[in-house]
């Protein structure tokens, strides 16, 4: 997997609010900017289910949605792709939309809105240094977004981690060929402090430097993770910006 120099991840929509005057909504959306020597790219990972929240927060954050050149949908739950067709209406077609699996209704809606669906059954490096994990084996089809930052390692962005975070990260290492995981950001799909402690222990064993759970990670689980990882834990919410590189 190739490398990028810098990635800047802005949480546009989350259940919680990081920056005052922004809105929250049950769901998730990341505005991901990739910088390399001679190029830069903008990816929208998930759209949340509320177009109003996404557009309002993006405006207040100074983010130009029209600059998005690719959309990455982690899985087919409405709180992750519900606003997709409205977002596509703001973009110049065709826009590649990376999805984890076949969904006949979803695919038709994407195509009617001017999107070009790309089904990521297997891993694919669709921008230099940026990869879909492909489907992570589980009962629910989901893929995660990987960015390989020079001198850092993998940044793993998860939607809900339905296959289990440990399985997602092991799969990410396998398909990318990059063993070092520098950061994990997104939904972890855990609810208890005990689960948070167990996840924190696993991430500590991997020597992950930055962990920022959000969306479907309960407050109790976040507390468990923070208890183990201490300063490596980074609070998230609408308006949070993480730059790595």
C-alpha positions in Angstrom: 0.0 0.0 0.0 1.4 3.4 -0.9 1.8 6.3 1.5 0.4 9.8 1.9 2.0 12.8 3.7 -1.0 14.0 5.7 -4.6 13.2 6.5 -7.1 15.6 8.1 -10.3 14.1 9.3 -13.2 16.3 10.3 -16.2 14.8 12.0 -19.2 16.6 10.3 -21.9 14.6 12.0 -21.8 12.5 15.2 -24.3 11.7 18.1 -22.2 14.0 20.3 -21.1 17.6 19.8 -17.4 18.6 20.0 -17.6 22.2 18.8 -20.3 24.7 20.1 -23.0 25.8 17.8 -22.9 22.6 15.7 -25.7 20.1 15.6 -25.7 16.4 16.5 -27.7 13.5 14.9 -27.7 9.8 15.4 -25.3 8.8 12.7 -21.8 9.5 11.4 -20.0 11.5 8.6 -16.3 12.2 8.2 -14.8 14.8 5.8 -11.4 13.3 4.9 -8.7 15.3 3.2 -5.6 13.5 1.8 -2.4 15.4 1.0 0.5 13.9 -0.9 3.5 15.5 -2.7 1.7 16.7 -5.8 -1.9 16.1 -5.1 -4.8 16.3 -2.7 -8.1 14.5 -2.5 -11.3 14.9 -0.6 -13.4 11.9 0.5 -16.7 11.9 2.4 -17.0 8.8 4.5 -20.7 8.2 5.3 -23.3 10.9 5.1 -25.3 10.3 8.3 -29.1 10.1 7.9 -29.7 13.9 8.3 -28.8 16.0 5.3 -29.8 19.1 7.2 -27.4 18.4 10.0 -24.6 17.5 7.6 -25.0 20.6 5.4 -25.5 23.0 8.3 -22.4 21.7 10.2 -20.3 21.6 7.0 -21.2 25.3 6.4 -20.3 26.3 9.9 -17.0 24.4 9.7 -16.1 26.0 6.3 -16.1 22.7 4.5 -17.1 22.7 0.8 -19.1 19.6 0.1 -18.8 20.3 -3.7 -15.1 19.5 -3.4 -15.9 15.9 -2.5 -14.6 13.6 -5.3 -15.5 10.2 -3.8 -17.9 8.9 -1.2 -17.3 5.9 1.0 -20.3 4.2 2.6 -19.3 1.9 5.4 -22.5 -0.1 5.5 -26.1 -0.1 4.5 -27.7 1.4 7.6 -29.7 4.6 7.1 -27.8 6.5 9.7 -24.7 6.1 7.5 -26.1 6.5 4.0 -29.5 8.1 4.4 -28.4 11.5 3.2 -26.4 10.1 0.3 -28.7 11.0 -2.7 -29.1 14.6 -1.4 -25.3 14.9 -1.1 -24.9 13.5 -4.6 -27.2 16.2 -5.9 -24.6 18.8 -4.9 -21.8 17.1 -6.8 -20.8 16.9 -10.5 -21.5 13.4 -11.8 -20.3 10.8 -12.0 -19.0 10.5 -8.4 -17.7 7.1 -7.3 -19.5 5.7 -4.3 -17.7 2.9 -2.6 -20.1 0.5 -0.9 -19.4 -2.9 0.9 -21.9 -5.1 -0.9 -24.8 -5.4 -3.3 -28.0 -3.6 -2.2 -30.4 -3.4 -5.1 -32.5 -0.5 -3.8 -29.4 1.4 -2.6 -27.6 0.9 -5.9 -30.5 2.1 -7.9 -30.8 5.3 -5.8 -27.1 6.0 -6.2 -27.3 5.6 -10.0 -30.4 7.8 -10.3 -28.6 10.5 -8.2 -25.6 10.5 -10.6 -23.4 8.3 -8.5 -21.2 5.5 -9.8 -21.4 2.6 -7.3 -18.3 0.5 -6.7 -18.9 -2.6 -4.7 -15.9 -3.5 -2.5 -16.3 -7.2 -1.9 -12.5 -7.2 -1.8 -9.9 -4.6 -0.7 -9.2 -1.9 -3.2 -6.7 1.0 -3.1 -8.8 3.5 -5.0 -6.5 6.5 -4.3 -2.8 6.2 -3.7 -2.4 5.5 0.0 -6.2 5.1 0.5 -7.9 1.7 0.7 -11.2 -0.1 1.4 -10.6 -3.1 3.6 -13.2 -4.9 1.5 -15.9 -6.8 3.3 -14.8 -7.9 6.8 -16.3 -11.4 7.3 -19.3 -11.2 9.7 -23.1 -11.4 9.7 -23.4 -7.8 8.4 -21.6 -6.5 5.4 -19.3 -3.6 6.3 -15.9 -2.2 5.2 -13.6 0.3 6.7 -11.5 3.1 5.2 -7.7 2.9 5.5 -5.1 5.7 5.0 -1.4 4.9 5.2 0.5 7.9 6.5 4.2 8.1 5.9 6.3 7.5 9.1 3.1 6.9 11.1 1.2 3.8 9.8 -2.4 3.0 9.2 -5.3 5.3 10.1 -8.4 3.1 10.3 -11.8 4.8 10.0 -14.7 2.6 11.0 -18.4 3.1 10.6 -19.8 0.8 13.3 -17.3 -2.1 13.5 -20.1 -4.7 13.4 -17.6 -7.5 12.7 -15.8 -6.6 16.0 -13.1 -4.0 16.2 -10.3 -6.6 16.7 -11.4 -8.5 13.5 -11.5 -5.2 11.6 -8.0 -4.2 12.6 -6.5 -7.6 11.9 -8.2 -7.6 8.5 -6.8 -4.1 7.8 -3.3 -5.3 8.6 -3.7 -8.3 6.3 -5.1 -6.5 3.2 -2.9 -3.4 3.4 0.4 -5.2 4.2 1.0 -2.6 6.8 1.4 -3.9 10.3 1.6 -0.6 12.2 -1.8 0.9 13.2 -1.3 4.5 14.3 -4.9 5.6 14.8 -8.5 4.2 15.0 -11.4 6.6 14.7 -15.1 5.9 14.4 -17.9 3.7 15.8 -16.8 0.7 17.9 -20.3 -0.8 18.5 -19.7 -1.5 22.2 -21.8 -0.4 25.2 -20.4 -1.4 28.5 -17.3 -0.2 30.5 -16.1 -3.8 30.5 -16.2 -4.0 26.7 -14.3 -0.7 26.6 -11.6 -1.9 28.9 -11.2 -5.1 26.8 -11.0 -3.0 23.6 -8.6 -0.6 25.3 -6.3 -3.5 26.3 -6.3 -4.8 22.7 -5.5 -1.4 21.3 -2.7 -1.0 23.9 -1.2 -4.3 22.8 -1.2 -3.0 19.2 0.5 0.1 20.4 -2.1 2.4 18.7 -1.1 6.0 19.3 -4.5 7.7 18.9 -8.0 6.3 19.6 -11.1 8.3 19.0 -14.4 6.3 19.4 -17.7 7.9 18.5 -21.2 7.2 17.2 -22.2 3.7 18.4 -19.8 3.7 21.3 -21.5 4.4 24.6 -20.2 6.8 27.2 -19.5 3.8 29.5 -17.5 2.1 26.8 -15.6 5.3 26.1 -14.7 5.7 29.8 -13.4 2.1 29.8 -11.2 2.8 26.8 -9.9 6.1 28.3 -9.2 4.3 31.6 -6.7 2.0 29.7 -5.3 4.3 27.1 -5.3 7.6 29.1 -3.8 10.4 26.9 -4.0 8.3 23.7 -7.8 8.5 24.0 -9.2 11.5 22.0 -12.7 12.7 22.5 -14.8 13.1 19.4 -18.1 14.7 18.2 -19.4 17.0 15.5 -16.7 19.5 14.6 -13.7 17.5 15.9 -10.6 17.7 13.6 -7.8 15.2 13.7 -4.7 15.8 11.6 -2.0 13.2 11.2 1.2 13.5 9.3 
